[in-house]
Amino acid sequence: MDTNVTKENNSCVKCQVTSGGLFTCHGCRRSFCWKHIDEHKSDLSLQMDLVAQEHDSLQEDFKGLSTRHPLLANIDRWEEESIVKIRTVADETRRDVEKQIQGFQNTMQTSCAKITNEIRSSRQSDNFISEVNIASWTETLKQMRQQLQTTTTIQLSNDEDVPLIQMIKIKQETPVISNRPNLKRKLSSITVDNLLTFIESTSPTLTREQFNYIIDFAEELWDCHIDGIAAPSKFISLLSSIGQHCQHDLAARVLEVLWNIAHDNRLNEVIQQRIFKSHCLILNQERSPHDELRREYCLRCVKHLQQKQDYTISAIRYLIEILSSTHTTTVVERSNFDIIQVLVIKHDIIHILIQNIFACQLVTQDKAKNSMKHITLVHGRCTNEDAIEIHLDLLSVLLKKGNLYLLYNRCEELWDMLISNGKASSTERELGFNWFVNCQVDLNRETRITLFENRVSKLDVTKLSAKGQECFKLYFDQYEKKST
């Protein structure tokens, strides 16, 4: 910027003053008076700050890039599906071979039995054995020997016309450059940080139209930044702030936006959980109209669990977050209590959780049987054992927050799956022992005593881990109190 007095007959672009000293900015080629030159300096300084903020934000996004690309999850899924197809064909072919061999064995045994009876009968009787008989038996045995040797001629053939699995490979595509406006340029004049400050300071005076505009803008910014990199956490904070300050019907719109973007496959787990936490933060406000929304989203999660969809683990974490928050009001606590009653009584979520735990075990056992060391459950986000622990955590939340006792038959199912099951891993047994120790208050007295008699007492105490011995002692003490 040139700070010398201009000799040209210009006017200030702000106030149109022509008299006095004027200054020309060589960057924008505009003139300013003494009063407005400082404002222009401040504007340039602010723009420089915004550039620095965008630089820092970009660096944070690079650091937040997921180390596991979504394509790797697709490769894992292709590998598992291919293994299943190969194993199925191998089993069918193996059965065909065994069937042919068994049929040949039956034929040979019948022929051998016939000759054996003839030879035995001839030896035991006084009938004369002629050379004709011997020659006949010899020829028959010779033919049987030849037939036996032909079994080794069974061969496998490859049906090249019907490929068993589809091969995959990496295909690098050149991105298509569209004429869509570059929304990043808006960041030079209004940043997400400024929007956050603006909403928090002026939310009581914002109109419905203004909130709608800001929500639209936030969605556009999200779509612009989600492609190729992790979504900036500032946008999530922005939507969260809007949802907490706007009217109920607009908050419902923000919740739907957050829910939809949380189910975007391109997100890493950290960003996804941050979105769900913001979602819960809005729902756990003391707004009675939010009760129905809270119930609706919990039921959506149950549907994920029933269908064993890709977002099963995320759905469980979401339910734990929304039902076990320690910062909720009495009104919200009561609402959550009612929701738990609906989930348990009407939708039998406890049975669903136990069935899902069993499904996790089957995946673990199947992969362990095939010497697969790296075991994952959902898109590489969570190990099977971590998944079991998360299921158990939600089960605990439902019992404690819903003021419920776990029925004895469910206790048996859980115990037999995690502890009595000879195929259960040591980690699964520890998870089981830990759950029955921490949640023994969620079993009524009769259930605890019956569980000890039918299950706990059958354990070999000398082979138990420290947690297993703690569990044995805890339920033994309950049983002893009954005796006294």
C-alpha positions as CSV (number, residue, x, y, z in Angstrom):
1,M,0.0,0.0,0.0
2,D,1.3,3.5,-1.0
3,T,1.1,5.8,2.1
4,N,2.2,8.9,0.2
5,V,-0.4,11.6,-0.5
6,T,-1.8,11.1,-4.0
7,K,-1.5,13.9,-6.6
8,E,-4.5,12.6,-8.6
9,N,-7.9,14.2,-8.2
10,N,-9.6,11.1,-6.7
11,S,-12.2,10.7,-3.9
12,C,-12.4,8.3,-1.0
13,V,-14.3,5.2,-1.9
14,K,-16.0,5.2,1.5
15,C,-17.2,8.8,2.0
16,Q,-16.4,10.4,-1.4
17,V,-14.3,13.1,0.2
18,T,-12.0,14.7,-2.3
19,S,-10.3,17.3,-0.1
20,G,-7.4,16.6,2.3
21,G,-4.9,13.8,2.0
22,L,-5.9,10.7,0.1
23,F,-4.1,7.4,-0.1
24,T,-4.1,4.8,-2.9
25,C,-3.8,1.1,-2.2
26,H,-1.7,-0.5,-4.9
27,G,-3.5,-3.9,-4.3
28,C,-7.1,-2.8,-5.0
29,R,-6.2,0.5,-6.8
30,R,-8.7,2.4,-4.7
31,S,-8.3,5.7,-2.7
32,F,-9.1,6.3,1.0
33,C,-9.2,9.4,3.2
34,W,-7.4,9.7,6.6
35,K,-10.4,8.2,8.4
36,H,-11.0,5.2,6.2
37,I,-7.4,4.2,5.5
38,D,-7.2,2.7,9.0
39,E,-10.4,0.7,8.3
40,H,-9.0,-0.6,5.1
41,K,-5.9,-1.7,7.0
42,S,-8.1,-3.5,9.5
43,D,-10.0,-5.2,6.7
44,L,-6.8,-6.4,5.2
45,S,-5.6,-7.6,8.6
46,L,-8.9,-9.5,9.1
47,Q,-8.6,-11.2,5.7
48,M,-5.1,-12.2,6.5
49,D,-6.3,-13.8,9.8
50,L,-9.0,-15.7,7.8
51,V,-6.3,-17.0,5.4
52,A,-4.3,-18.1,8.4
53,Q,-7.4,-19.8,9.9
54,E,-8.1,-21.6,6.7
55,H,-4.5,-22.7,6.6
56,D,-4.6,-24.1,10.2
57,S,-8.0,-25.7,9.5
58,L,-6.6,-27.4,6.4
59,Q,-3.6,-28.8,8.4
60,E,-6.1,-30.2,11.0
61,D,-8.0,-31.9,8.3
62,F,-4.9,-33.5,6.9
63,K,-4.1,-34.8,10.4
64,G,-7.7,-36.1,10.7
65,L,-7.5,-38.1,7.5
66,S,-8.6,-41.7,8.2
67,T,-5.7,-44.1,8.0
68,R,-8.0,-46.7,6.7
69,H,-9.5,-45.9,3.3
70,P,-13.1,-47.0,2.7
71,L,-11.9,-49.0,-0.3
72,L,-9.9,-51.3,2.1
73,A,-13.2,-52.2,3.7
74,N,-14.7,-53.1,0.3
75,I,-11.6,-55.3,-0.4
76,D,-12.1,-57.0,3.0
77,R,-15.8,-57.7,2.1
78,W,-14.8,-59.0,-1.4
79,E,-12.2,-61.3,0.2
80,E,-14.7,-62.7,2.7
81,E,-17.4,-63.2,0.1
82,S,-14.9,-64.9,-2.3
83,I,-13.7,-67.2,0.5
84,V,-17.4,-68.2,1.2
85,K,-18.0,-69.0,-2.5
86,I,-14.7,-71.0,-2.8
87,R,-15.5,-72.9,0.4
88,T,-19.0,-73.7,-0.9
89,V,-17.8,-75.1,-4.2
90,A,-15.0,-77.0,-2.5
91,D,-17.5,-78.6,-0.1
92,E,-19.9,-79.6,-3.0
93,T,-17.0,-81.1,-5.0
94,R,-15.7,-82.9,-2.0
95,R,-19.1,-84.5,-1.4
96,D,-19.3,-85.6,-5.0
97,V,-15.9,-87.3,-4.8
98,E,-16.8,-89.0,-1.5
99,K,-20.1,-90.2,-3.1
100,Q,-18.3,-91.8,-6.1
101,I,-15.7,-93.5,-3.8
102,Q,-18.4,-94.8,-1.5
103,G,-20.4,-96.2,-4.5
104,F,-17.3,-98.0,-5.8
105,Q,-16.6,-99.4,-2.4
106,N,-20.1,-100.8,-2.0
107,T,-19.8,-102.4,-5.5
108,M,-16.4,-103.9,-4.7
109,Q,-17.6,-105.2,-1.3
110,T,-20.5,-106.9,-2.9
111,S,-18.3,-108.7,-5.5
112,C,-15.7,-109.7,-2.8
113,A,-18.5,-111.1,-0.6
114,K,-19.8,-113.2,-3.4
115,I,-16.4,-114.7,-4.2
116,T,-15.7,-115.2,-0.4
117,N,-18.9,-117.2,-0.1
118,E,-18.1,-119.4,-3.1
119,I,-14.6,-120.2,-1.9
120,R,-15.8,-120.9,1.7
121,S,-18.6,-123.1,0.4
122,S,-16.3,-125.0,-1.9
123,R,-13.8,-125.7,0.9
124,Q,-16.4,-126.8,3.4
125,S,-18.1,-129.2,1.0
126,D,-16.7,-132.3,-0.6
127,N,-17.3,-130.9,-4.1
128,F,-14.4,-131.1,-6.4
129,I,-12.8,-127.7,-7.2
130,S,-11.9,-127.6,-10.8
131,E,-9.4,-125.4,-12.7
132,V,-12.5,-123.7,-14.2
133,N,-13.6,-122.5,-10.8
134,I,-10.1,-121.2,-10.0
135,A,-9.7,-119.5,-13.4
136,S,-13.1,-117.9,-13.0
137,W,-12.3,-116.5,-9.5
138,T,-8.8,-115.4,-10.7
139,E,-10.3,-113.5,-13.7
140,T,-12.9,-111.9,-11.4
141,L,-10.3,-110.7,-9.0
142,K,-8.2,-109.4,-11.9
143,Q,-11.1,-107.3,-13.1
144,M,-11.7,-106.0,-9.6
145,R,-8.1,-105.0,-9.3
146,Q,-8.3,-103.1,-12.6
147,Q,-11.5,-101.4,-11.4
148,L,-9.7,-100.4,-8.1
149,Q,-6.9,-98.8,-10.1
150,T,-9.4,-96.8,-12.2
151,T,-10.5,-94.9,-9.1
152,T,-7.2,-93.0,-9.3
153,T,-8.2,-91.6,-12.6
154,I,-10.8,-89.2,-11.1
155,Q,-9.6,-85.7,-11.9
156,L,-10.7,-82.1,-11.3
157,S,-11.5,-79.9,-14.2
158,N,-11.7,-76.1,-14.3
159,D,-14.8,-74.6,-15.8
160,E,-13.3,-71.6,-17.4
161,D,-16.6,-70.5,-18.9
162,V,-18.0,-69.8,-15.4
163,P,-15.6,-67.7,-13.3
164,L,-16.0,-68.5,-9.6
165,I,-15.1,-65.0,-8.3
166,Q,-14.9,-61.6,-10.0
167,M,-11.4,-60.2,-9.9
168,I,-10.9,-56.7,-8.6
169,K,-8.2,-54.1,-9.3
170,I,-7.5,-50.5,-8.7
171,K,-8.8,-48.0,-11.2
172,Q,-7.5,-44.5,-11.0
173,E,-9.9,-42.0,-12.5
174,T,-9.3,-38.4,-13.4
175,P,-11.6,-36.2,-11.4
176,V,-14.2,-34.2,-13.4
177,I,-13.9,-30.5,-12.9
178,S,-17.4,-29.0,-12.7
179,N,-18.6,-25.5,-13.0
180,R,-20.1,-25.6,-9.5
181,P,-19.3,-22.4,-7.6
182,N,-16.4,-22.7,-5.2
183,L,-17.9,-22.2,-1.8
184,K,-14.5,-22.0,-0.2
185,R,-14.2,-18.5,-1.5
186,K,-17.0,-17.5,0.8
187,L,-14.7,-18.2,3.7
188,S,-12.7,-15.1,2.8
189,S,-15.6,-12.9,3.9
190,I,-17.5,-15.0,6.5
191,T,-16.0,-18.0,8.3
192,V,-17.5,-20.7,10.3
193,D,-15.9,-19.2,13.4
194,N,-17.6,-15.9,12.8
195,L,-20.9,-17.7,12.2
196,L,-20.6,-19.5,15.5
197,T,-19.9,-16.2,17.3
198,F,-22.7,-14.5,15.5
199,I,-25.3,-17.2,16.3
200,E,-24.3,-17.4,20.0
201,S,-24.5,-13.6,20.4
202,T,-27.6,-12.8,18.3
203,S,-29.7,-16.1,18.4
204,P,-32.5,-14.5,20.4
205,T,-33.1,-11.9,17.7
206,L,-32.6,-14.2,14.6
207,T,-35.7,-14.7,12.5
208,R,-36.8,-18.1,11.0
209,E,-35.6,-17.0,7.6
210,Q,-32.2,-16.1,8.9
211,F,-31.8,-19.5,10.6
212,N,-32.9,-21.3,7.5
213,Y,-30.4,-19.4,5.5
214,I,-27.6,-20.3,7.9
215,I,-28.6,-24.0,7.8
216,D,-28.6,-24.0,4.0
217,F,-25.2,-22.3,4.0
218,A,-23.8,-24.9,6.5
219,E,-25.1,-27.8,4.3
220,E,-23.4,-26.3,1.3
221,L,-20.1,-25.9,3.2
222,W,-20.3,-29.5,4.3
223,D,-20.9,-30.8,0.8
224,C,-18.0,-28.7,-0.4
225,H,-15.5,-30.0,2.2
226,I,-16.6,-33.6,2.6
227,D,-15.3,-34.7,-0.8
228,G,-11.9,-36.3,-0.5
229,I,-11.0,-35.3,3.1
230,A,-12.4,-35.6,6.6
231,A,-15.2,-33.2,7.4
232,P,-14.1,-30.1,9.4
233,S,-15.3,-30.3,13.0
234,K,-16.1,-26.6,13.0
235,F,-19.1,-27.3,10.7
236,I,-20.4,-29.9,13.1
237,S,-20.0,-27.3,15.9
238,L,-21.9,-24.8,13.8
239,L,-24.8,-27.2,13.2
240,S,-24.8,-28.1,16.9
241,S,-25.0,-24.5,17.9
242,I,-27.8,-23.8,15.4
243,G,-29.8,-26.7,16.7
244,Q,-29.5,-25.6,20.3
245,H,-30.6,-22.0,19.6
246,C,-33.2,-22.2,16.9
247,Q,-36.9,-22.9,17.0
248,H,-38.1,-26.5,17.6
249,D,-39.1,-27.2,14.0
250,L,-35.8,-25.9,12.7
251,A,-33.9,-27.9,15.3
252,A,-35.7,-31.0,13.9
253,R,-34.3,-30.0,10.5
254,V,-30.8,-29.7,11.9
255,L,-31.1,-33.1,13.6
256,E,-32.0,-34.7,10.3
257,V,-29.1,-33.0,8.6
258,L,-26.7,-34.3,11.3
259,W,-28.2,-37.8,11.2
260,N,-27.8,-38.0,7.4
261,I,-24.2,-36.8,7.3
262,A,-23.3,-39.2,10.2
263,H,-24.3,-42.1,7.8
264,D,-21.9,-40.9,5.1
265,N,-19.5,-43.8,4.3
266,R,-16.7,-41.3,3.7
267,L,-16.4,-40.3,7.3
268,N,-13.8,-41.6,9.7
269,E,-15.0,-42.9,13.1
270,V,-13.8,-39.9,15.1
271,I,-15.8,-37.4,13.0
272,Q,-18.9,-39.8,12.9
273,Q,-18.9,-40.0,16.7
274,R,-18.6,-36.2,17.0
275,I,-21.6,-35.8,14.9
276,F,-23.6,-38.2,17.0
277,K,-22.6,-36.5,20.2
278,S,-23.8,-33.1,18.7
279,H,-27.0,-34.8,17.7
280,C,-27.5,-36.1,21.3
281,L,-26.6,-32.7,22.7
282,I,-29.5,-31.1,20.8
283,L,-32.0,-33.9,21.7
284,N,-31.1,-33.8,25.4
285,Q,-32.2,-30.2,25.9
286,E,-35.2,-29.7,28.0
287,R,-37.7,-29.2,25.2
288,S,-40.8,-31.3,25.5
289,P,-41.3,-31.4,21.7
290,H,-37.9,-33.2,21.5
291,D,-39.3,-36.2,23.3
292,E,-40.9,-37.6,20.2
293,L,-37.8,-36.9,18.2
294,R,-35.6,-38.7,20.8
295,R,-37.9,-41.7,20.6
296,E,-37.9,-41.6,16.8
297,Y,-34.1,-41.7,16.5
298,C,-33.8,-44.4,19.1
299,L,-36.2,-46.6,17.1
300,R,-34.1,-45.9,14.0
301,C,-31.1,-47.3,15.9
302,V,-33.1,-50.4,16.9
303,K,-33.9,-51.0,13.2
304,H,-30.1,-50.9,12.5
305,L,-29.6,-53.5,15.2
306,Q,-32.4,-55.7,13.8
307,Q,-31.2,-55.6,10.3
308,K,-27.5,-56.0,11.3
309,Q,-26.6,-53.1,9.0
310,D,-23.2,-51.4,8.6
311,Y,-24.0,-48.9,11.3
312,T,-24.8,-51.4,14.1
313,I,-21.9,-50.3,16.3
314,S,-22.6,-46.6,15.7
315,A,-26.2,-47.2,16.5
316,I,-25.3,-48.8,19.8
317,R,-22.9,-46.0,20.7
318,Y,-25.6,-43.5,19.8
319,L,-28.1,-45.2,22.1
320,I,-25.6,-45.3,25.0
321,E,-24.9,-41.6,24.5
322,I,-28.5,-40.5,24.4
323,L,-29.8,-42.8,27.2
324,S,-27.0,-42.6,29.7
325,S,-26.1,-38.9,29.6
326,T,-25.2,-37.6,33.1
327,H,-26.0,-34.0,32.3
328,T,-29.7,-34.4,31.5
329,T,-32.6,-32.8,33.4
330,T,-35.3,-34.6,35.3
331,V,-37.6,-34.2,32.3
332,V,-35.1,-35.8,29.9
333,E,-34.4,-38.6,32.4
334,R,-38.1,-39.4,32.6
335,S,-38.3,-39.3,28.8
336,N,-35.4,-41.6,28.5
337,F,-36.9,-44.0,31.0
338,D,-40.1,-44.2,28.9
339,I,-38.1,-44.8,25.8
340,I,-36.2,-47.7,27.4
341,Q,-39.6,-49.2,28.4
342,V,-40.7,-49.1,24.8
343,L,-37.4,-50.5,23.5
344,V,-37.4,-53.4,25.9
345,I,-41.1,-54.3,26.1
346,K,-42.3,-53.6,22.6
347,H,-39.1,-54.1,20.5
348,D,-37.3,-56.7,22.7
349,I,-34.0,-54.9,22.3
350,I,-32.4,-57.1,25.0
351,H,-33.0,-60.2,23.0
352,I,-31.7,-58.4,19.9
353,L,-28.5,-57.5,21.7
354,I,-27.9,-61.0,22.9
355,Q,-28.5,-62.4,19.4
356,N,-26.0,-59.9,18.0
357,I,-23.4,-60.9,20.6
358,F,-23.8,-64.5,19.4
359,A,-23.4,-63.3,15.8
360,C,-20.2,-61.5,16.7
361,Q,-18.9,-64.7,18.3
362,L,-19.7,-66.7,15.2
363,V,-17.7,-64.3,13.1
364,T,-14.7,-64.6,15.5
365,Q,-14.8,-68.4,15.6
366,D,-15.2,-68.7,11.8
367,K,-12.2,-66.5,11.2
368,A,-10.1,-68.0,13.9
369,K,-10.8,-71.4,12.4
370,N,-9.3,-70.1,9.2
371,S,-6.3,-68.6,11.0
372,M,-7.3,-65.1,10.2
373,K,-5.6,-62.9,12.8
374,H,-7.0,-59.5,11.9
375,I,-10.7,-59.8,12.9
376,T,-13.1,-56.9,12.2
377,L,-16.8,-56.6,12.4
378,V,-18.0,-53.5,10.6
379,H,-16.0,-51.9,7.8
380,G,-12.8,-52.2,9.9
381,R,-14.1,-49.9,12.5
382,C,-14.3,-52.3,15.4
383,T,-13.0,-55.7,16.5
384,N,-15.5,-58.4,17.3
385,E,-14.5,-58.4,20.9
386,D,-14.8,-54.6,21.2
387,A,-18.2,-55.1,19.6
388,I,-19.3,-57.6,22.2
389,E,-18.1,-55.1,24.9
390,I,-20.2,-52.3,23.4
391,H,-23.3,-54.6,23.2
392,L,-22.8,-55.4,26.9
393,D,-22.4,-51.7,27.8
394,L,-25.8,-50.9,26.2
395,L,-27.4,-53.8,28.0
396,S,-26.1,-52.4,31.3
397,V,-27.5,-48.9,30.4
398,L,-30.9,-50.3,29.6
399,L,-31.1,-52.2,32.9
400,K,-29.8,-49.4,35.1
401,K,-31.6,-46.4,33.5
402,G,-34.7,-48.4,32.9
403,N,-34.7,-49.7,36.5
404,L,-35.1,-53.3,35.2
405,Y,-34.0,-56.8,36.2
406,L,-32.6,-59.2,33.6
407,L,-34.8,-62.3,33.4
408,Y,-33.1,-65.6,34.3
409,N,-33.4,-67.2,30.9
410,R,-31.6,-64.2,29.4
411,C,-28.9,-64.5,32.1
412,E,-28.5,-68.2,31.1
413,E,-28.1,-67.3,27.4
414,L,-25.5,-64.7,28.2
415,W,-23.6,-66.9,30.6
416,D,-23.6,-69.9,28.2
417,M,-22.5,-67.7,25.3
418,L,-19.6,-65.9,27.0
419,I,-18.4,-68.2,29.8
420,S,-19.7,-71.8,29.5
421,N,-19.1,-71.9,25.7
422,G,-15.9,-73.9,25.1
423,K,-15.3,-72.0,21.9
424,A,-15.4,-68.6,23.6
425,S,-12.0,-66.7,23.7
426,S,-10.4,-65.8,27.0
427,T,-11.2,-62.2,26.3
428,E,-14.9,-63.0,25.8
429,R,-14.9,-64.9,29.1
430,E,-13.3,-62.0,30.9
431,L,-16.0,-59.7,29.4
432,G,-18.6,-62.1,30.6
433,F,-17.2,-62.3,34.1
434,N,-16.8,-58.5,34.3
435,W,-20.4,-57.9,33.2
436,F,-21.9,-60.4,35.7
437,V,-19.8,-58.7,38.5
438,N,-20.7,-55.1,37.6
439,C,-24.4,-55.9,36.9
440,Q,-25.2,-58.4,39.6
441,V,-27.4,-55.7,41.2
442,D,-29.4,-55.8,37.9
443,L,-30.4,-59.4,38.7
444,N,-33.0,-60.0,41.4
445,R,-32.1,-62.1,44.4
446,E,-33.7,-65.3,43.2
447,T,-32.0,-65.0,39.8
448,R,-28.6,-64.6,41.4
449,I,-29.1,-67.6,43.6
450,T,-30.4,-69.8,40.8
451,L,-27.6,-68.7,38.5
452,F,-25.1,-69.8,41.2
453,E,-26.7,-73.2,41.6
454,N,-27.0,-73.9,37.9
455,R,-24.0,-72.2,36.4
456,V,-21.5,-70.4,38.6
457,S,-21.1,-73.4,41.0
458,K,-20.1,-75.6,38.0
459,L,-16.9,-73.6,37.4
460,D,-13.5,-75.0,38.3
461,V,-12.2,-72.3,40.7
462,T,-8.6,-73.4,40.4
463,K,-8.6,-72.5,36.7
464,L,-10.4,-69.1,37.0
465,S,-8.8,-65.7,36.3
466,A,-8.9,-63.1,39.0
467,K,-12.1,-61.6,37.6
468,G,-13.6,-65.1,37.4
469,Q,-12.8,-65.8,41.0
470,E,-14.3,-62.4,42.0
471,C,-17.5,-63.4,40.1
472,F,-17.6,-66.8,41.8
473,K,-17.1,-65.3,45.3
474,L,-19.8,-62.6,44.7
475,Y,-22.5,-65.1,43.7
476,F,-21.3,-67.6,46.3
477,D,-21.8,-65.0,49.0
478,Q,-25.4,-64.4,47.7
479,Y,-26.0,-68.1,47.9
480,E,-24.6,-68.3,51.4
481,K,-26.9,-65.5,52.6
482,K,-29.9,-67.6,51.3
483,S,-28.7,-70.6,53.3
484,T,-28.5,-68.6,56.5
